[in-house]
Amino acid sequence: MTGDTFTRMPTPFICPHCRAPLAEPLTCASCGRSYSIDDGIADFAEGAYYDSYTPGQPLPADHLAGLEAEVVGTRSRIVDYYIPRLPRGARVLDCGAGNGLSVDLLAEHGFDAWGIDLSQLRKWQWRERAQRERLVVADALRLPFPDRFFDVAISSGVIEHIGVAEARDPHYRVAPLPNRDELRRQFIAELVRVTSGVVYVDCPHGAFPIDFWHRDTGRGLRVHRLDEGFLPTYRELRALVDSSLKVEAIGPHRRLRFRQVRQRWYGVAFAAPMSLLFRAMSVPGLRWLARTAANPYLVVKITRAPSPGGRRI
């Protein structure tokens, strides 16, 4: 254990392997595993990060530009889109919290916020966050939280990266793994397990033929095959969710701003009609458009029945 400057009593965590409660300092009496806390950040990765980063390591210019743009995108995602959908004072998980700004923003607005990511770079970034004791390094397929610990879970731009092999050299290439659907089903099941009310999953829509988010180096968009097995469609996501749960697509109005795409001529032409379409998806009678191929960005709301005496969200 190093740098543990925060008090975590009692710990809210469970062992991600055997799901037994963890005692301070993050030790499992059941299976004997111990997990570290560095600068107040609990780390359940056991060294198995999805990236590699050494403090002081220089980052490429395009990577730095992406991190800067991410700050604006996070603020818009949380403040403009998700906060108006959250019940006041809810306990919220941001699964795939990235730079961790989402947890600070949610806390500033009165929510009991937590975030997880499996990145070594993000763990280093989180040292600067006001709520870094609420940021956890963990695998989303084995979350270190008890059942129904959260009221709401949010996951943005994560599910498409589960169960696939990706490369950019400089052309973007992706191929589904044989167990892709099994892994994605496990991912959604974990979000549902730790949530008592609503789970939001958003990602680029696989039914839309243009991908603005995963592209060749230096290019602004990627035209993709509809059967490439990377970006999920609404129908595919619905099939991954337990049939007892309510699933609906909701429009991405205020979620998708086209900030980076607008820097190119086709983005300017594309943004205006798409913004009108997104507004239409919020109109009763037209909400079904959100699950069709006309929508480039999918937001899926998964709702479970409240427990007896529990709060309905």
DRENDOKOL-989448 format. One record per residue (C-alpha): residue number from 1; residue in three letters; y, x, z. Coordinates in Angstrom, 1 decimal. Layout:
N
@nr NUM; rest Ala; Y Y; X X; Z Z;
...
END
This chain:
313
@nr 1; rest Met; Y 0.0; X 0.0; Z 0.0;
@nr 2; rest Thr; Y 3.4; X 1.3; Z -0.9;
@nr 3; rest Gly; Y 7.0; X 0.2; Z -0.5;
@nr 4; rest Asp; Y 6.2; X -3.1; Z 1.2;
@nr 5; rest Thr; Y 9.7; X -4.1; Z 2.3;
@nr 6; rest Phe; Y 9.2; X -7.9; Z 2.3;
@nr 7; rest Thr; Y 7.5; X -10.1; Z 4.9;
@nr 8; rest Arg; Y 4.7; X -12.3; Z 3.6;
@nr 9; rest Met; Y 3.5; X -14.2; Z 6.6;
@nr 10; rest Pro; Y 1.4; X -16.2; Z 6.2;
@nr 11; rest Thr; Y 0.3; X -15.1; Z 2.7;
@nr 12; rest Pro; Y 0.1; X -18.0; Z 0.2;
@nr 13; rest Phe; Y -2.4; X -16.1; Z -1.9;
@nr 14; rest Ile; Y -6.1; X -16.4; Z -2.6;
@nr 15; rest Cys; Y -8.4; X -13.8; Z -4.0;
@nr 16; rest Pro; Y -8.5; X -14.3; Z -7.8;
@nr 17; rest His; Y -12.1; X -13.3; Z -7.9;
@nr 18; rest Cys; Y -13.8; X -15.4; Z -5.2;
@nr 19; rest Arg; Y -10.8; X -17.7; Z -4.3;
@nr 20; rest Ala; Y -11.1; X -16.9; Z -0.6;
@nr 21; rest Pro; Y -7.8; X -16.9; Z 1.4;
@nr 22; rest Leu; Y -6.2; X -13.4; Z 1.7;
@nr 23; rest Ala; Y -4.9; X -12.0; Z 4.9;
@nr 24; rest Glu; Y -2.1; X -9.5; Z 5.3;
@nr 25; rest Pro; Y -2.0; X -7.0; Z 3.7;
@nr 26; rest Leu; Y -3.6; X -8.9; Z 0.8;
@nr 27; rest Thr; Y -7.2; X -8.2; Z 1.8;
@nr 28; rest Cys; Y -10.1; X -10.5; Z 1.1;
@nr 29; rest Ala; Y -12.5; X -10.8; Z 4.0;
@nr 30; rest Ser; Y -15.1; X -12.5; Z 1.7;
@nr 31; rest Cys; Y -15.5; X -10.0; Z -1.2;
@nr 32; rest Gly; Y -13.8; X -7.0; Z 0.3;
@nr 33; rest Arg; Y -11.1; X -6.5; Z -2.4;
@nr 34; rest Ser; Y -7.6; X -5.3; Z -1.5;
@nr 35; rest Tyr; Y -4.5; X -5.7; Z -3.6;
@nr 36; rest Ser; Y -1.3; X -3.8; Z -3.5;
@nr 37; rest Ile; Y 2.3; X -4.7; Z -2.8;
@nr 38; rest Asp; Y 4.9; X -2.4; Z -4.4;
@nr 39; rest Asp; Y 8.6; X -3.0; Z -3.7;
@nr 40; rest Gly; Y 7.7; X -6.5; Z -2.5;
@nr 41; rest Ile; Y 5.8; X -7.4; Z -5.6;
@nr 42; rest Ala; Y 2.1; X -8.4; Z -5.2;
@nr 43; rest Asp; Y -0.1; X -6.8; Z -7.8;
@nr 44; rest Phe; Y -3.5; X -8.4; Z -8.6;
@nr 45; rest Ala; Y -4.0; X -6.6; Z -11.9;
@nr 46; rest Glu; Y -6.2; X -3.8; Z -10.4;
@nr 47; rest Gly; Y -4.8; X -1.6; Z -13.2;
@nr 48; rest Ala; Y -5.7; X -3.9; Z -16.0;
@nr 49; rest Tyr; Y -2.3; X -4.5; Z -17.5;
@nr 50; rest Tyr; Y -1.9; X -5.7; Z -21.1;
@nr 51; rest Asp; Y 0.6; X -2.9; Z -21.7;
@nr 52; rest Ser; Y 1.3; X 0.6; Z -20.5;
@nr 53; rest Tyr; Y 4.7; X 1.8; Z -19.1;
@nr 54; rest Thr; Y 5.7; X 4.9; Z -17.2;
@nr 55; rest Pro; Y 9.1; X 4.7; Z -15.3;
@nr 56; rest Gly; Y 11.7; X 6.5; Z -17.4;
@nr 57; rest Gln; Y 9.7; X 6.1; Z -20.6;
@nr 58; rest Pro; Y 12.2; X 5.5; Z -23.5;
@nr 59; rest Leu; Y 11.7; X 2.2; Z -25.4;
@nr 60; rest Pro; Y 12.2; X 1.8; Z -29.2;
@nr 61; rest Ala; Y 15.6; X 0.3; Z -30.3;
@nr 62; rest Asp; Y 14.0; X -2.9; Z -31.5;
@nr 63; rest His; Y 12.2; X -3.3; Z -28.2;
@nr 64; rest Leu; Y 15.4; X -2.9; Z -26.3;
@nr 65; rest Ala; Y 17.2; X -5.4; Z -28.5;
@nr 66; rest Gly; Y 14.4; X -7.9; Z -27.9;
@nr 67; rest Leu; Y 14.7; X -7.4; Z -24.1;
@nr 68; rest Glu; Y 18.5; X -8.1; Z -24.3;
@nr 69; rest Ala; Y 18.0; X -11.2; Z -26.4;
@nr 70; rest Glu; Y 15.3; X -12.4; Z -24.0;
@nr 71; rest Val; Y 17.9; X -12.7; Z -21.2;
@nr 72; rest Val; Y 19.9; X -15.3; Z -23.2;
@nr 73; rest Gly; Y 16.7; X -17.1; Z -24.2;
@nr 74; rest Thr; Y 15.4; X -17.3; Z -20.7;
@nr 75; rest Arg; Y 18.6; X -18.8; Z -19.4;
@nr 76; rest Ser; Y 18.5; X -21.4; Z -22.1;
@nr 77; rest Arg; Y 14.8; X -22.2; Z -21.7;
@nr 78; rest Ile; Y 15.1; X -22.7; Z -17.9;
@nr 79; rest Val; Y 18.6; X -24.1; Z -17.4;
@nr 80; rest Asp; Y 19.0; X -26.2; Z -20.5;
@nr 81; rest Tyr; Y 15.5; X -27.4; Z -21.1;
@nr 82; rest Tyr; Y 13.2; X -27.3; Z -18.1;
@nr 83; rest Ile; Y 15.5; X -27.8; Z -15.0;
@nr 84; rest Pro; Y 16.5; X -31.3; Z -16.2;
@nr 85; rest Arg; Y 12.8; X -32.2; Z -16.3;
@nr 86; rest Leu; Y 11.9; X -31.0; Z -12.8;
@nr 87; rest Pro; Y 11.9; X -33.1; Z -9.6;
@nr 88; rest Arg; Y 14.5; X -31.8; Z -7.1;
@nr 89; rest Gly; Y 13.2; X -29.1; Z -4.8;
@nr 90; rest Ala; Y 9.9; X -28.8; Z -6.6;
@nr 91; rest Arg; Y 7.6; X -25.8; Z -6.2;
@nr 92; rest Val; Y 7.5; X -24.3; Z -9.7;
@nr 93; rest Leu; Y 5.3; X -21.6; Z -11.4;
@nr 94; rest Asp; Y 6.5; X -19.8; Z -14.5;
@nr 95; rest Cys; Y 3.3; X -18.4; Z -16.0;
@nr 96; rest Gly; Y 4.3; X -15.6; Z -18.3;
@nr 97; rest Ala; Y 7.6; X -15.0; Z -16.5;
@nr 98; rest Gly; Y 8.6; X -12.0; Z -18.6;
@nr 99; rest Asn; Y 11.7; X -10.4; Z -17.3;
@nr 100; rest Gly; Y 11.6; X -12.6; Z -14.1;
@nr 101; rest Leu; Y 15.0; X -14.1; Z -14.6;
@nr 102; rest Ser; Y 13.5; X -17.5; Z -14.7;
@nr 103; rest Val; Y 12.5; X -17.3; Z -11.0;
@nr 104; rest Asp; Y 16.0; X -16.2; Z -10.0;
@nr 105; rest Leu; Y 17.5; X -19.1; Z -12.0;
@nr 106; rest Leu; Y 15.2; X -21.7; Z -10.6;
@nr 107; rest Ala; Y 15.9; X -20.4; Z -7.1;
@nr 108; rest Glu; Y 19.6; X -20.6; Z -7.6;
@nr 109; rest His; Y 19.1; X -24.3; Z -8.6;
@nr 110; rest Gly; Y 17.2; X -25.1; Z -5.4;
@nr 111; rest Phe; Y 13.6; X -24.8; Z -6.5;
@nr 112; rest Asp; Y 10.8; X -23.0; Z -4.8;
@nr 113; rest Ala; Y 10.0; X -20.8; Z -7.7;
@nr 114; rest Trp; Y 7.3; X -18.3; Z -8.5;
@nr 115; rest Gly; Y 6.4; X -16.3; Z -11.6;
@nr 116; rest Ile; Y 3.5; X -14.3; Z -12.8;
@nr 117; rest Asp; Y 2.9; X -11.8; Z -15.7;
@nr 118; rest Leu; Y 0.3; X -9.1; Z -16.4;
@nr 119; rest Ser; Y 2.7; X -6.5; Z -17.6;
@nr 120; rest Gln; Y 3.3; X -3.0; Z -16.2;
@nr 121; rest Leu; Y 6.8; X -2.9; Z -17.9;
@nr 122; rest Arg; Y 7.7; X -6.3; Z -16.3;
@nr 123; rest Lys; Y 6.6; X -5.1; Z -12.9;
@nr 124; rest Trp; Y 9.2; X -2.3; Z -13.2;
@nr 125; rest Gln; Y 11.9; X -4.7; Z -14.5;
@nr 126; rest Trp; Y 11.3; X -7.0; Z -11.5;
@nr 127; rest Arg; Y 12.5; X -4.4; Z -9.1;
@nr 128; rest Glu; Y 16.1; X -5.5; Z -10.0;
@nr 129; rest Arg; Y 15.4; X -9.2; Z -9.4;
@nr 130; rest Ala; Y 16.8; X -11.1; Z -6.4;
@nr 131; rest Gln; Y 13.5; X -13.0; Z -5.9;
@nr 132; rest Arg; Y 11.1; X -10.2; Z -6.7;
@nr 133; rest Glu; Y 8.9; X -11.1; Z -3.7;
@nr 134; rest Arg; Y 8.2; X -14.3; Z -5.7;
@nr 135; rest Leu; Y 7.1; X -12.4; Z -8.8;
@nr 136; rest Val; Y 3.4; X -11.6; Z -9.0;
@nr 137; rest Val; Y 1.4; X -9.4; Z -11.3;
@nr 138; rest Ala; Y -1.7; X -11.4; Z -12.2;
@nr 139; rest Asp; Y -4.1; X -12.5; Z -14.9;
@nr 140; rest Ala; Y -3.3; X -16.1; Z -16.0;
@nr 141; rest Leu; Y -7.0; X -16.7; Z -16.3;
@nr 142; rest Arg; Y -7.5; X -16.0; Z -12.6;
@nr 143; rest Leu; Y -4.4; X -17.1; Z -10.7;
@nr 144; rest Pro; Y -4.1; X -15.9; Z -7.1;
@nr 145; rest Phe; Y -2.9; X -19.3; Z -5.8;
@nr 146; rest Pro; Y -4.6; X -22.2; Z -4.0;
@nr 147; rest Asp; Y -5.5; X -25.5; Z -5.7;
@nr 148; rest Arg; Y -2.4; X -27.7; Z -6.2;
@nr 149; rest Phe; Y -0.1; X -25.2; Z -4.7;
@nr 150; rest Phe; Y 2.7; X -26.0; Z -7.2;
@nr 151; rest Asp; Y 4.3; X -29.3; Z -8.2;
@nr 152; rest Val; Y 5.0; X -28.1; Z -11.8;
@nr 153; rest Ala; Y 3.8; X -25.2; Z -13.9;
@nr 154; rest Ile; Y 5.6; X -23.9; Z -17.0;
@nr 155; rest Ser; Y 4.1; X -21.5; Z -19.6;
@nr 156; rest Ser; Y 6.2; X -20.5; Z -22.6;
@nr 157; rest Gly; Y 4.9; X -18.4; Z -25.5;
@nr 158; rest Val; Y 1.6; X -17.3; Z -23.8;
@nr 159; rest Ile; Y -1.3; X -19.4; Z -25.0;
@nr 160; rest Glu; Y -1.1; X -18.2; Z -28.6;
@nr 161; rest His; Y -1.7; X -14.6; Z -27.4;
@nr 162; rest Ile; Y -4.9; X -15.6; Z -25.6;
@nr 163; rest Gly; Y -8.2; X -15.0; Z -27.4;
@nr 164; rest Val; Y -6.8; X -13.2; Z -30.4;
@nr 165; rest Ala; Y -6.4; X -9.5; Z -31.5;
@nr 166; rest Glu; Y -2.9; X -8.6; Z -32.7;
@nr 167; rest Ala; Y -1.4; X -5.6; Z -34.4;
@nr 168; rest Arg; Y 1.8; X -4.7; Z -36.1;
@nr 169; rest Asp; Y 1.8; X -1.5; Z -38.2;
@nr 170; rest Pro; Y 4.3; X -2.5; Z -39.6;
@nr 171; rest His; Y 2.7; X -5.7; Z -41.0;
@nr 172; rest Tyr; Y 1.8; X -8.3; Z -38.4;
@nr 173; rest Arg; Y -1.9; X -9.0; Z -38.3;
@nr 174; rest Val; Y -3.9; X -11.3; Z -36.1;
@nr 175; rest Ala; Y -7.5; X -12.4; Z -35.8;
@nr 176; rest Pro; Y -9.2; X -14.9; Z -33.4;
@nr 177; rest Leu; Y -11.9; X -13.6; Z -31.1;
@nr 178; rest Pro; Y -15.2; X -15.4; Z -30.9;
@nr 179; rest Asn; Y -14.4; X -16.8; Z -27.5;
@nr 180; rest Arg; Y -10.8; X -17.8; Z -28.2;
@nr 181; rest Asp; Y -11.2; X -21.4; Z -27.4;
@nr 182; rest Glu; Y -13.2; X -20.7; Z -24.2;
@nr 183; rest Leu; Y -10.4; X -18.4; Z -23.0;
@nr 184; rest Arg; Y -7.6; X -20.8; Z -23.9;
@nr 185; rest Arg; Y -9.5; X -23.6; Z -22.1;
@nr 186; rest Gln; Y -9.8; X -21.5; Z -19.0;
@nr 187; rest Phe; Y -6.1; X -20.7; Z -19.2;
@nr 188; rest Ile; Y -5.1; X -24.4; Z -19.2;
@nr 189; rest Ala; Y -7.7; X -25.2; Z -16.6;
@nr 190; rest Glu; Y -6.2; X -22.6; Z -14.2;
@nr 191; rest Leu; Y -2.7; X -24.0; Z -14.7;
@nr 192; rest Val; Y -4.0; X -27.5; Z -14.0;
@nr 193; rest Arg; Y -5.9; X -26.3; Z -10.9;
@nr 194; rest Val; Y -2.9; X -24.8; Z -9.2;
@nr 195; rest Thr; Y -0.6; X -27.7; Z -10.1;
@nr 196; rest Ser; Y -0.4; X -31.2; Z -8.4;
@nr 197; rest Gly; Y 1.7; X -32.9; Z -11.1;
@nr 198; rest Val; Y 2.8; X -31.6; Z -14.5;
@nr 199; rest Val; Y 2.0; X -28.6; Z -16.6;
@nr 200; rest Tyr; Y 4.2; X -27.7; Z -19.6;
@nr 201; rest Val; Y 2.8; X -25.4; Z -22.3;
@nr 202; rest Asp; Y 5.1; X -24.4; Z -25.2;
@nr 203; rest Cys; Y 4.5; X -22.2; Z -28.2;
@nr 204; rest Pro; Y 5.2; X -22.0; Z -32.0;
@nr 205; rest His; Y 3.3; X -24.8; Z -33.7;
@nr 206; rest Gly; Y 0.4; X -23.7; Z -35.8;
@nr 207; rest Ala; Y 0.7; X -26.8; Z -38.1;
@nr 208; rest Phe; Y 4.1; X -25.6; Z -39.3;
@nr 209; rest Pro; Y 3.7; X -23.0; Z -42.0;
@nr 210; rest Ile; Y 6.5; X -20.6; Z -41.0;
@nr 211; rest Asp; Y 6.4; X -18.5; Z -37.9;
@nr 212; rest Phe; Y 9.8; X -17.2; Z -36.7;
@nr 213; rest Trp; Y 8.5; X -15.4; Z -33.6;
@nr 214; rest His; Y 5.7; X -13.1; Z -34.8;
@nr 215; rest Arg; Y 6.6; X -11.2; Z -37.9;
@nr 216; rest Asp; Y 6.5; X -7.9; Z -39.7;
@nr 217; rest Thr; Y 8.8; X -5.2; Z -38.5;
@nr 218; rest Gly; Y 12.3; X -5.8; Z -40.0;
@nr 219; rest Arg; Y 11.5; X -9.3; Z -41.3;
@nr 220; rest Gly; Y 12.9; X -12.5; Z -40.0;
@nr 221; rest Leu; Y 10.0; X -14.9; Z -40.6;
@nr 222; rest Arg; Y 6.3; X -15.0; Z -41.4;
@nr 223; rest Val; Y 4.6; X -17.4; Z -43.7;
@nr 224; rest His; Y 1.0; X -17.9; Z -42.3;
@nr 225; rest Arg; Y -2.2; X -19.6; Z -43.3;
@nr 226; rest Leu; Y -2.8; X -22.8; Z -41.4;
@nr 227; rest Asp; Y -6.3; X -21.7; Z -40.7;
@nr 228; rest Glu; Y -5.6; X -18.2; Z -39.4;
@nr 229; rest Gly; Y -6.6; X -19.2; Z -35.8;
@nr 230; rest Phe; Y -3.5; X -17.8; Z -34.0;
@nr 231; rest Leu; Y -0.9; X -20.5; Z -33.3;
@nr 232; rest Pro; Y -2.4; X -23.7; Z -31.9;
@nr 233; rest Thr; Y -1.7; X -27.1; Z -33.3;
@nr 234; rest Tyr; Y -1.2; X -30.2; Z -31.1;
@nr 235; rest Arg; Y -4.6; X -31.4; Z -31.9;
@nr 236; rest Glu; Y -6.2; X -28.1; Z -30.9;
@nr 237; rest Leu; Y -4.3; X -28.0; Z -27.7;
@nr 238; rest Arg; Y -5.3; X -31.5; Z -26.9;
@nr 239; rest Ala; Y -8.9; X -30.6; Z -27.4;
@nr 240; rest Leu; Y -8.6; X -27.8; Z -24.8;
@nr 241; rest Val; Y -7.5; X -30.1; Z -22.0;
@nr 242; rest Asp; Y -9.8; X -32.2; Z -19.8;
@nr 243; rest Ser; Y -10.0; X -35.7; Z -21.2;
@nr 244; rest Ser; Y -9.1; X -37.2; Z -17.8;
@nr 245; rest Leu; Y -5.5; X -35.8; Z -18.1;
@nr 246; rest Lys; Y -2.6; X -37.3; Z -20.0;
@nr 247; rest Val; Y -1.4; X -35.1; Z -22.9;
@nr 248; rest Glu; Y 1.8; X -35.6; Z -24.9;
@nr 249; rest Ala; Y 4.0; X -33.6; Z -27.2;
@nr 250; rest Ile; Y 7.7; X -33.7; Z -26.4;
@nr 251; rest Gly; Y 10.5; X -32.6; Z -28.6;
@nr 252; rest Pro; Y 12.0; X -29.1; Z -28.4;
@nr 253; rest His; Y 15.6; X -30.3; Z -28.4;
@nr 254; rest Arg; Y 17.6; X -27.7; Z -26.3;
@nr 255; rest Arg; Y 14.5; X -25.6; Z -26.0;
@nr 256; rest Leu; Y 14.8; X -24.1; Z -29.5;
@nr 257; rest Arg; Y 18.3; X -22.8; Z -30.4;
@nr 258; rest Phe; Y 17.6; X -20.6; Z -33.5;
@nr 259; rest Arg; Y 19.9; X -17.9; Z -32.2;
@nr 260; rest Gln; Y 18.1; X -15.0; Z -33.9;
@nr 261; rest Val; Y 17.2; X -16.9; Z -37.0;
@nr 262; rest Arg; Y 20.8; X -17.9; Z -37.6;
@nr 263; rest Gln; Y 21.6; X -14.2; Z -38.2;
@nr 264; rest Arg; Y 19.9; X -14.6; Z -41.7;
@nr 265; rest Trp; Y 21.0; X -16.9; Z -44.5;
@nr 266; rest Tyr; Y 17.9; X -19.0; Z -44.4;
@nr 267; rest Gly; Y 18.3; X -19.4; Z -40.7;
@nr 268; rest Val; Y 21.7; X -21.0; Z -41.1;
@nr 269; rest Ala; Y 20.3; X -23.4; Z -43.7;
@nr 270; rest Phe; Y 17.3; X -24.2; Z -41.6;
@nr 271; rest Ala; Y 18.9; X -24.7; Z -38.2;
@nr 272; rest Ala; Y 21.1; X -27.7; Z -38.9;
@nr 273; rest Pro; Y 18.5; X -30.1; Z -40.3;
@nr 274; rest Met; Y 16.0; X -28.9; Z -37.6;
@nr 275; rest Ser; Y 18.5; X -29.6; Z -34.9;
@nr 276; rest Leu; Y 18.9; X -33.2; Z -36.2;
@nr 277; rest Leu; Y 15.1; X -33.6; Z -36.3;
@nr 278; rest Phe; Y 14.7; X -32.3; Z -32.8;
@nr 279; rest Arg; Y 17.2; X -34.9; Z -31.6;
@nr 280; rest Ala; Y 15.3; X -37.6; Z -33.4;
@nr 281; rest Met; Y 12.1; X -36.6; Z -31.5;
@nr 282; rest Ser; Y 13.8; X -37.7; Z -28.3;
@nr 283; rest Val; Y 14.4; X -41.2; Z -29.6;
@nr 284; rest Pro; Y 11.9; X -43.9; Z -28.6;
@nr 285; rest Gly; Y 9.8; X -44.8; Z -31.6;
@nr 286; rest Leu; Y 10.2; X -41.4; Z -33.1;
@nr 287; rest Arg; Y 8.7; X -39.2; Z -30.4;
@nr 288; rest Trp; Y 5.4; X -39.0; Z -32.3;
@nr 289; rest Leu; Y 7.2; X -36.6; Z -34.7;
@nr 290; rest Ala; Y 6.9; X -33.9; Z -32.0;
@nr 291; rest Arg; Y 3.2; X -33.5; Z -32.7;
@nr 292; rest Thr; Y 3.4; X -33.4; Z -36.5;
@nr 293; rest Ala; Y 3.6; X -30.5; Z -38.9;
@nr 294; rest Ala; Y 7.4; X -31.2; Z -39.2;
@nr 295; rest Asn; Y 7.9; X -29.6; Z -35.8;
@nr 296; rest Pro; Y 8.0; X -25.8; Z -35.8;
@nr 297; rest Tyr; Y 7.8; X -25.5; Z -32.0;
@nr 298; rest Leu; Y 5.4; X -27.3; Z -29.8;
@nr 299; rest Val; Y 6.0; X -28.4; Z -26.2;
@nr 300; rest Val; Y 3.0; X -30.1; Z -24.6;
@nr 301; rest Lys; Y 3.2; X -32.0; Z -21.3;
@nr 302; rest Ile; Y 0.0; X -32.3; Z -19.3;
@nr 303; rest Thr; Y 0.0; X -34.7; Z -16.4;
@nr 304; rest Arg; Y -2.6; X -35.2; Z -13.8;
@nr 305; rest Ala; Y -2.8; X -38.2; Z -11.5;
@nr 306; rest Pro; Y -1.2; X -37.6; Z -8.1;
@nr 307; rest Ser; Y -3.4; X -37.1; Z -5.1;
@nr 308; rest Pro; Y -3.5; X -40.0; Z -2.5;
@nr 309; rest Gly; Y -0.1; X -40.0; Z -0.8;
@nr 310; rest Gly; Y 1.2; X -37.3; Z -3.1;
@nr 311; rest Arg; Y 4.4; X -37.3; Z -5.1;
@nr 312; rest Arg; Y 4.4; X -38.6; Z -8.6;
@nr 313; rest Ile; Y 6.3; X -36.3; Z -11.0;
END
